[in-house]
């Protein structure tokens, strides 16, 4: 077997690739003004639990906030801002 999912290194790499893929799809959807698709991809990226690279997660948060502002989903901003506050305080 070349790929063993029980290996923590392989699992970490797979999670990082998943996070990156969702983020890239979100950026692409944003560039095409597909706001709903971008929102879904950024939300999926944030649901991916990867403890490393907090700056990248904040970048995704920022882009999700932009999508919420563009689509007038102001009520959705509060949970995002709370999550950012939690992550900043645990650094």
N, CA, C and O atoms as a printed pandas DataFrame, in Angstrom:
     atom_number atom_name residue_name chain_id  residue_number  x_coord  y_coord  z_coord
0              1         N          UNK        A               1    0.820   -1.193    0.000
1              2        CA          UNK        A               1    0.000    0.000    0.000
2              3         C          UNK        A               1    0.864    1.258    0.000
3              4         O          UNK        A               1    1.749    1.419    0.840
4              5         N          UNK        A               2    0.599    2.122   -0.931
5              6        CA          UNK        A               2    1.371    3.361   -0.996
6              7         C          UNK        A               2    0.802    4.435   -0.086
7              8         O          UNK        A               2    1.542    5.258    0.454
8              9         N          UNK        A               3   -0.514    4.426    0.083
9             10        CA          UNK        A               3   -1.158    5.467    0.871
10            11         C          UNK        A               3   -1.847    4.824    2.063
11            12         O          UNK        A               3   -2.792    4.051    1.908
12            13         N          UNK        A               4   -1.370    5.148    3.236
13            14        CA          UNK        A               4   -1.944    4.592    4.454
14            15         C          UNK        A               4   -2.591    5.726    5.231
15            16         O          UNK        A               4   -1.893    6.596    5.750
16            17         N          UNK        A               5   -3.932    5.729    5.319
17            18        CA          UNK        A               5   -4.631    6.837    5.967
18            19         C          UNK        A               5   -4.461    6.846    7.470
19            20         O          UNK        A               5   -4.754    7.852    8.116
20            21         N          UNK        A               6   -3.990    5.737    8.047
21            22        CA          UNK        A               6   -3.792    5.729    9.494
22            23         C          UNK        A               6   -2.506    6.444    9.896
23            24         O          UNK        A               6   -2.308    6.748   11.072
24            25         N          UNK        A               7   -1.642    6.711    8.941
25            26        CA          UNK        A               7   -0.406    7.427    9.207
26            27         C          UNK        A               7   -0.738    8.894    9.486
27            28         O          UNK        A               7   -1.342    9.547    8.635
28            29         N          UNK        A               8   -0.360    9.438   10.663
29            30        CA          UNK        A               8   -0.709   10.818   10.985
30            31         C          UNK        A               8   -0.141   11.843   10.013
31            32         O          UNK        A               8   -0.759   12.882    9.781
32            33         N          UNK        A               9    1.017   11.567    9.447
33            34        CA          UNK        A               9    1.607   12.509    8.489
34            35         C          UNK        A               9    0.765   12.554    7.223
35            36         O          UNK        A               9    0.461   13.637    6.722
36            37         N          UNK        A              10    0.385   11.392    6.700
37            38        CA          UNK        A              10   -0.464   11.364    5.510
38            39         C          UNK        A              10   -1.804   12.020    5.781
39            40         O          UNK        A              10   -2.326   12.740    4.930
40            41         N          UNK        A              11   -2.368   11.778    6.964
41            42        CA          UNK        A              11   -3.650   12.362    7.316
42            43         C          UNK        A              11   -3.539   13.879    7.400
43            44         O          UNK        A              11   -4.431   14.584    6.928
44            45         N          UNK        A              12   -2.474   14.392    7.986
45            46        CA          UNK        A              12   -2.255   15.828    8.088
46            47         C          UNK        A              12   -2.110   16.458    6.707
47            48         O          UNK        A              12   -2.653   17.533    6.450
48            49         N          UNK        A              13   -1.379   15.791    5.821
49            50        CA          UNK        A              13   -1.223   16.295    4.456
50            51         C          UNK        A              13   -2.554   16.304    3.722
51            52         O          UNK        A              13   -2.851   17.247    2.988
52            53         N          UNK        A              14   -3.352   15.269    3.912
53            54        CA          UNK        A              14   -4.661   15.197    3.256
54            55         C          UNK        A              14   -5.572   16.310    3.756
55            56         O          UNK        A              14   -6.302   16.916    2.972
56            57         N          UNK        A              15   -5.533   16.578    5.051
57            58        CA          UNK        A              15   -6.355   17.652    5.614
58            59         C          UNK        A              15   -5.908   18.997    5.060
59            60         O          UNK        A              15   -6.745   19.825    4.703
60            61         N          UNK        A              16   -4.600   19.226    4.984
61            62        CA          UNK        A              16   -4.085   20.486    4.440
62            63         C          UNK        A              16   -4.491   20.650    2.979
63            64         O          UNK        A              16   -4.870   21.743    2.560
64            65         N          UNK        A              17   -4.413   19.573    2.206
65            66        CA          UNK        A              17   -4.824   19.649    0.793
66            67         C          UNK        A              17   -6.313   19.952    0.677
67            68         O          UNK        A              17   -6.722   20.729   -0.186
68            69         N          UNK        A              18   -7.124   19.346    1.537
69            70        CA          UNK        A              18   -8.565   19.596    1.513
70            71         C          UNK        A              18   -8.856   21.053    1.833
71            72         O          UNK        A              18   -9.659   21.690    1.151
72            73         N          UNK        A              19   -8.214   21.581    2.860
73            74        CA          UNK        A              19   -8.379   22.983    3.237
74            75         C          UNK        A              19   -7.987   23.899    2.084
75            76         O          UNK        A              19   -8.712   24.837    1.751
76            77         N          UNK        A              20   -6.853   23.623    1.487
77            78        CA          UNK        A              20   -6.357   24.442    0.378
78            79         C          UNK        A              20   -7.280   24.363   -0.828
79            80         O          UNK        A              20   -7.557   25.381   -1.462
80            81         N          UNK        A              21   -7.754   23.178   -1.147
81            82        CA          UNK        A              21   -8.645   23.006   -2.295
82            83         C          UNK        A              21   -9.942   23.779   -2.106
83            84         O          UNK        A              21  -10.389   24.466   -3.024
84            85         N          UNK        A              22  -10.556   23.679   -0.925
85            86        CA          UNK        A              22  -11.793   24.426   -0.671
86            87         C          UNK        A              22  -11.544   25.931   -0.760
87            88         O          UNK        A              22  -12.364   26.667   -1.309
88            89         N          UNK        A              23  -10.422   26.384   -0.225
89            90        CA          UNK        A              23  -10.108   27.809   -0.276
90            91         C          UNK        A              23   -9.920   28.277   -1.715
91            92         O          UNK        A              23  -10.441   29.322   -2.103
92            93         N          UNK        A              24   -9.179   27.509   -2.504
93            94        CA          UNK        A              24   -8.959   27.892   -3.905
94            95         C          UNK        A              24  -10.260   27.911   -4.694
95            96         O          UNK        A              24  -10.481   28.809   -5.507
96            97         N          UNK        A              25  -11.119   26.931   -4.460
97            98        CA          UNK        A              25  -12.424   26.926   -5.127
98            99         C          UNK        A              25  -13.257   28.130   -4.688
99           100         O          UNK        A              25  -13.993   28.705   -5.490
100          101         N          UNK        A              26  -13.139   28.507   -3.422
101          102        CA          UNK        A              26  -13.836   29.695   -2.934
102          103         C          UNK        A              26  -13.323   30.964   -3.594
103          104         O          UNK        A              26  -14.111   31.833   -3.965
104          105         N          UNK        A              27  -12.001   31.077   -3.746
105          106        CA          UNK        A              27  -11.422   32.249   -4.415
106          107         C          UNK        A              27  -11.867   32.315   -5.873
107          108         O          UNK        A              27  -12.193   33.386   -6.385
108          109         N          UNK        A              28  -11.875   31.172   -6.529
109          110        CA          UNK        A              28  -12.298   31.119   -7.931
110          111         C          UNK        A              28  -13.766   31.514   -8.057
111          112         O          UNK        A              28  -14.124   32.303   -8.932
112          113         N          UNK        A              29  -14.614   30.973   -7.191
113          114        CA          UNK        A              29  -16.039   31.313   -7.228
114          115         C          UNK        A              29  -16.242   32.801   -6.954
115          116         O          UNK        A              29  -17.107   33.431   -7.562
116          117         N          UNK        A              30  -15.451   33.362   -6.046
117          118        CA          UNK        A              30  -15.539   34.792   -5.757
118          119         C          UNK        A              30  -15.190   35.610   -6.993
119          120         O          UNK        A              30  -15.858   36.598   -7.298
120          121         N          UNK        A              31  -14.155   35.203   -7.695
121          122        CA          UNK        A              31  -13.728   35.953   -8.882
122          123         C          UNK        A              31  -14.781   35.925   -9.983
123          124         O          UNK        A              31  -14.827   36.821  -10.826
124          125         N          UNK        A              32  -15.626   34.896   -9.977
125          126        CA          UNK        A              32  -16.696   34.789  -10.971
126          127         C          UNK        A              32  -18.028   35.330  -10.455
127          128         O          UNK        A              32  -19.055   35.206  -11.122
128          129         N          UNK        A              33  -18.006   35.930   -9.266
129          130        CA          UNK        A              33  -19.211   36.441   -8.606
130          131         C          UNK        A              33  -20.242   35.359   -8.324
131          132         O          UNK        A              33  -21.443   35.629   -8.332
132          133         N          UNK        A              34  -19.789   34.151   -8.076
133          134        CA          UNK        A              34  -20.660   33.058   -7.634
134          135         C          UNK        A              34  -20.600   33.041   -6.104
135          136         O          UNK        A              34  -19.945   32.192   -5.500
136          137         N          UNK        A              35  -21.297   33.995   -5.501
137          138        CA          UNK        A              35  -21.170   34.214   -4.064
138          139         C          UNK        A              35  -21.623   33.022   -3.225
139          140         O          UNK        A              35  -20.999   32.704   -2.213
140          141         N          UNK        A              36  -22.706   32.361   -3.640
141          142        CA          UNK        A              36  -23.192   31.214   -2.864
142          143         C          UNK        A              36  -22.179   30.070   -2.896
143          144         O          UNK        A              36  -21.932   29.423   -1.879
144          145         N          UNK        A              37  -21.604   29.829   -4.058
145          146        CA          UNK        A              37  -20.595   28.770   -4.176
146          147         C          UNK        A              37  -19.348   29.134   -3.373
147          148         O          UNK        A              37  -18.755   28.279   -2.715
148          149         N          UNK        A              38  -18.956   30.405   -3.431
149          150        CA          UNK        A              38  -17.790   30.853   -2.665
150          151         C          UNK        A              38  -18.038   30.683   -1.167
151          152         O          UNK        A              38  -17.171   30.208   -0.434
152          153         N          UNK        A              39  -19.227   31.075   -0.724
153          154        CA          UNK        A              39  -19.574   30.918    0.691
154          155         C          UNK        A              39  -19.492   29.452    1.113
155          156         O          UNK        A              39  -18.948   29.131    2.169
156          157         N          UNK        A              40  -20.033   28.575    0.286
157          158        CA          UNK        A              40  -20.019   27.140    0.605
158          159         C          UNK        A              40  -18.593   26.604    0.686
159          160         O          UNK        A              40  -18.279   25.816    1.578
160          161         N          UNK        A              41  -17.731   27.022   -0.232
161          162        CA          UNK        A              41  -16.350   26.532   -0.230
162          163         C          UNK        A              41  -15.560   27.068    0.963
163          164         O          UNK        A              41  -14.809   26.325    1.594
164          165         N          UNK        A              42  -15.729   28.355    1.273
165          166        CA          UNK        A              42  -15.023   28.914    2.427
166          167         C          UNK        A              42  -15.523   28.273    3.722
167          168         O          UNK        A              42  -14.731   27.984    4.619
168          169         N          UNK        A              43  -16.830   28.052    3.819
169          170        CA          UNK        A              43  -17.386   27.402    5.012
170          171         C          UNK        A              43  -16.851   25.976    5.138
171          172         O          UNK        A              43  -16.545   25.521    6.240
172          173         N          UNK        A              44  -16.740   25.277    4.016
173          174        CA          UNK        A              44  -16.171   23.921    4.046
174          175         C          UNK        A              44  -14.712   23.949    4.484
175          176         O          UNK        A              44  -14.268   23.090    5.246
176          177         N          UNK        A              45  -13.982   24.929    4.005
177          178        CA          UNK        A              45  -12.578   25.054    4.406
178          179         C          UNK        A              45  -12.466   25.289    5.909
179          180         O          UNK        A              45  -11.581   24.737    6.563
180          181         N          UNK        A              46  -13.356   26.102    6.450
181          182        CA          UNK        A              46  -13.301   26.384    7.886
182          183         C          UNK        A              46  -13.741   25.192    8.723
183          184         O          UNK        A              46  -13.309   25.051    9.867
184          185         N          UNK        A              47  -14.590   24.334    8.175
185          186        CA          UNK        A              47  -14.993   23.118    8.894
186          187         C          UNK        A              47  -13.875   22.084    8.912
187          188         O          UNK        A              47  -13.886   21.165    9.732
188          189         N          UNK        A              48  -12.914   22.234    8.010
189          190        CA          UNK        A              48  -11.764   21.332    7.982
190          191         C          UNK        A              48  -10.875   21.679    9.165
191          192         O          UNK        A              48  -10.359   22.793    9.258
192          193         N          UNK        A              49  -10.701   20.742   10.047
193          194        CA          UNK        A              49   -9.915   20.989   11.262
194          195         C          UNK        A              49   -8.439   20.743   10.984
195          196         O          UNK        A              49   -8.001   19.603   10.834
196          197         N          UNK        A              50   -7.688   21.823   10.918
197          198        CA          UNK        A              50   -6.242   21.737   10.718
198          199         C          UNK        A              50   -5.615   22.728   11.679
199          200         O          UNK        A              50   -5.836   23.934   11.570
200          201         N          UNK        A              51   -4.843   22.226   12.608
201          202        CA          UNK        A              51   -4.323   23.081   13.681
202          203         C          UNK        A              51   -3.217   24.020   13.210
203          204         O          UNK        A              51   -2.958   25.035   13.858
204          205         N          UNK        A              52   -2.567   23.705   12.107
205          206        CA          UNK        A              52   -1.482   24.546   11.625
206          207         C          UNK        A              52   -1.972   25.702   10.776
207          208         O          UNK        A              52   -3.126   25.730   10.349
208          209         N          UNK        A              53   -1.095   26.644   10.537
209          210        CA          UNK        A              53   -1.322   27.755    9.619
210          211         C          UNK        A              53   -2.568   28.574    9.953
211          212         O          UNK        A              53   -3.515   28.631    9.169
212          213         N          UNK        A              54   -2.554   29.203   11.125
213          214        CA          UNK        A              54   -3.685   30.038   11.535
214          215         C          UNK        A              54   -3.858   31.239   10.619
215          216         O          UNK        A              54   -4.980   31.707   10.426
216          217         N          UNK        A              55   -2.766   31.747   10.049
217          218        CA          UNK        A              55   -2.870   32.895    9.154
218          219         C          UNK        A              55   -3.733   32.560    7.940
219          220         O          UNK        A              55   -4.511   33.391    7.472
220          221         N          UNK        A              56   -3.587   31.343    7.440
221          222        CA          UNK        A              56   -4.387   30.926    6.288
222          223         C          UNK        A              56   -5.862   30.860    6.668
223          224         O          UNK        A              56   -6.725   31.257    5.885
224          225         N          UNK        A              57   -6.155   30.355    7.878
225          226        CA          UNK        A              57   -7.546   30.314    8.351
226          227         C          UNK        A              57   -8.106   31.730    8.469
227          228         O          UNK        A              57   -9.260   31.961    8.108
228          229         N          UNK        A              58   -7.317   32.679    8.963
229          230        CA          UNK        A              58   -7.789   34.056    9.066
230          231         C          UNK        A              58   -8.030   34.656    7.681
231          232         O          UNK        A              58   -8.957   35.444    7.495
232          233         N          UNK        A              59   -7.210   34.287    6.728
233          234        CA          UNK        A              59   -7.413   34.737    5.346
234          235         C          UNK        A              59   -8.745   34.210    4.812
235          236         O          UNK        A              59   -9.470   34.933    4.128
236          237         N          UNK        A              60   -9.065   32.963    5.120
237          238        CA          UNK        A              60  -10.353   32.392    4.711
238          239         C          UNK        A              60  -11.488   33.111    5.431
239          240         O          UNK        A              60  -12.507   33.432    4.818
240          241         N          UNK        A              61  -11.320   33.365    6.730
241          242        CA          UNK        A              61  -12.323   34.131    7.476
242          243         C          UNK        A              61  -12.575   35.477    6.802
243          244         O          UNK        A              61  -13.724   35.874    6.612
244          245         N          UNK        A              62  -11.501   36.176    6.443
245          246        CA          UNK        A              62  -11.632   37.494    5.824
246          247         C          UNK        A              62  -12.403   37.414    4.513
247          248         O          UNK        A              62  -13.244   38.268    4.233
248          249         N          UNK        A              63  -12.123   36.407    3.720
249          250        CA          UNK        A              63  -12.837   36.267    2.453
250          251         C          UNK        A              63  -14.296   35.889    2.669
251          252         O          UNK        A              63  -15.162   36.330    1.912
252          253         N          UNK        A              64  -14.582   35.091    3.672
253          254        CA          UNK        A              64  -15.967   34.757    3.984
254          255         C          UNK        A              64  -16.716   36.004    4.462
255          256         O          UNK        A              64  -17.885   36.193    4.127
256          257         N          UNK        A              65  -16.052   36.843    5.236
257          258        CA          UNK        A              65  -16.658   38.104    5.672
258          259         C          UNK        A              65  -16.978   38.976    4.463
259          260         O          UNK        A              65  -18.046   39.586    4.405
260          261         N          UNK        A              66  -16.070   39.039    3.506
261          262        CA          UNK        A              66  -16.318   39.817    2.285
262          263         C          UNK        A              66  -17.542   39.289    1.553
263          264         O          UNK        A              66  -18.366   40.071    1.080
264          265         N          UNK        A              67  -17.668   37.972    1.455
265          266        CA          UNK        A              67  -18.836   37.373    0.795
266          267         C          UNK        A              67  -20.111   37.757    1.535
267          268         O          UNK        A              67  -21.107   38.117    0.908
268          269         N          UNK        A              68  -20.086   37.683    2.872
269          270        CA          UNK        A              68  -21.271   38.048    3.649
270          271         C          UNK        A              68  -21.628   39.516    3.453
271          272         O          UNK        A              68  -22.809   39.857    3.384
272          273         N          UNK        A              69  -20.640   40.382    3.363
273          274        CA          UNK        A              69  -20.908   41.798    3.117
274          275         C          UNK        A              69  -21.469   42.020    1.715
275          276         O          UNK        A              69  -22.386   42.820    1.534
276          277         N          UNK        A              70  -20.926   41.321    0.730
277          278        CA          UNK        A              70  -21.403   41.455   -0.654
278          279         C          UNK        A              70  -22.839   40.972   -0.818
279          280         O          UNK        A              70  -23.591   41.495   -1.641
280          281         N          UNK        A              71  -23.213   39.965   -0.021
281          282        CA          UNK        A              71  -24.552   39.381   -0.149
282          283         C          UNK        A              71  -25.505   39.880    0.936
283          284         O          UNK        A              71  -26.603   39.346    1.090
284          285         N          UNK        A              72  -25.095   40.890    1.678
285          286        CA          UNK        A              72  -25.907   41.506    2.741
286          287         C          UNK        A              72  -26.356   40.512    3.801
287          288         O          UNK        A              72  -27.468   40.615    4.320
288          289         N          UNK        A              73  -25.505   39.557    4.121
289          290        CA          UNK        A              73  -25.795   38.589    5.186
290          291         C          UNK        A              73  -25.089   39.043    6.465
291          292         O          UNK        A              73  -24.210   38.362    6.993
292          293         N          UNK        A              74  -25.498   40.196    6.933
293          294        CA          UNK        A              74  -24.846   40.829    8.077
294          295         C          UNK        A              74  -24.974   39.970    9.339
295          296         O          UNK        A              74  -24.052   39.924   10.153
296          297         N          UNK        A              75  -26.114   39.291    9.502
297          298        CA          UNK        A              75  -26.321   38.453   10.695
298          299         C          UNK        A              75  -25.303   37.312   10.767
299          300         O          UNK        A              75  -24.994   36.829   11.857
300          301         N          UNK        A              76  -24.784   36.883    9.626
301          302        CA          UNK        A              76  -23.798   35.797    9.608
302          303         C          UNK        A              76  -22.414   36.259   10.059
303          304         O          UNK        A              76  -21.536   35.436   10.319
304          305         N          UNK        A              77  -22.222   37.565   10.150
305          306        CA          UNK        A              77  -20.911   38.084   10.544
306          307         C          UNK        A              77  -20.612   37.850   12.022
307          308         O          UNK        A              77  -19.461   37.621   12.392
308          309         N          UNK        A              78  -21.638   37.907   12.864
309          310        CA          UNK        A              78  -21.422   37.799   14.308
310          311         C          UNK        A              78  -20.725   36.490   14.691
311          312         O          UNK        A              78  -19.725   36.538   15.407
312          313         N          UNK        A              79  -21.213   35.311   14.242
313          314        CA          UNK        A              79  -20.509   34.074   14.612
314          315         C          UNK        A              79  -19.073   34.018   14.090
315          316         O          UNK        A              79  -18.186   33.487   14.758
316          317         N          UNK        A              80  -18.850   34.565   12.898
317          318        CA          UNK        A              80  -17.495   34.574   12.331
318          319         C          UNK        A              80  -16.577   35.451   13.185
319          320         O          UNK        A              80  -15.458   35.055   13.512
320          321         N          UNK        A              81  -17.055   36.631   13.539
321          322        CA          UNK        A              81  -16.243   37.530   14.359
322          323         C          UNK        A              81  -15.988   36.937   15.744
323          324         O          UNK        A              81  -14.907   37.113   16.305
324          325         N          UNK        A              82  -16.978   36.234   16.296
325          326        CA          UNK        A              82  -16.773   35.562   17.581
326          327         C          UNK        A              82  -15.715   34.470   17.460
327          328         O          UNK        A              82  -14.872   34.315   18.344
328          329         N          UNK        A              83  -15.760   33.713   16.364
329          330        CA          UNK        A              83  -14.774   32.651   16.159
330          331         C          UNK        A              83  -13.368   33.234   16.007
331          332         O          UNK        A              83  -12.402   32.682   16.534
332          333         N          UNK        A              84  -13.260   34.340   15.290
333          334        CA          UNK        A              84  -11.959   35.000   15.148
334          335         C          UNK        A              84  -11.456   35.449   16.517
335          336         O          UNK        A              84  -10.279   35.279   16.836
336          337         N          UNK        A              85  -12.338   36.016   17.318
337          338        CA          UNK        A              85  -11.962   36.461   18.661
338          339         C          UNK        A              85  -11.475   35.293   19.509
339          340         O          UNK        A              85  -10.483   35.418   20.227
340          341         N          UNK        A              86  -12.165   34.159   19.430
341          342        CA          UNK        A              86  -11.755   32.970   20.182
342          343         C          UNK        A              86  -10.370   32.511   19.735
343          344         O          UNK        A              86   -9.507   32.218   20.562
344          345         N          UNK        A              87  -10.167   32.452   18.421
345          346        CA          UNK        A              87   -8.874   31.979   17.906
346          347         C          UNK        A              87   -7.746   32.946   18.237
347          348         O          UNK        A              87   -6.618   32.520   18.488
348          349         N          UNK        A              88   -8.036   34.237   18.240
349          350        CA          UNK        A              88   -7.001   35.209   18.602
350          351         C          UNK        A              88   -6.626   35.099   20.075
351          352         O          UNK        A              88   -5.465   35.280   20.440
352          353         N          UNK        A              89   -7.601   34.805   20.911
353          354        CA          UNK        A              89   -7.338   34.704   22.349
354          355         C          UNK        A              89   -6.688   33.395   22.752
355          356         O          UNK        A              89   -6.185   33.284   23.870
356          357         N          UNK        A              90   -6.683   32.394   21.871
357          358        CA          UNK        A              90   -6.038   31.119   22.190
358          359         C          UNK        A              90   -4.649   31.020   21.579
359          360         O          UNK        A              90   -4.024   29.961   21.629
360          361         N          UNK        A              91   -4.167   32.102   21.008
361          362        CA          UNK        A              91   -2.856   32.078   20.372
362          363         C          UNK        A              91   -1.763   32.226   21.385
363          364         O          UNK        A              91   -0.586   32.228   21.026
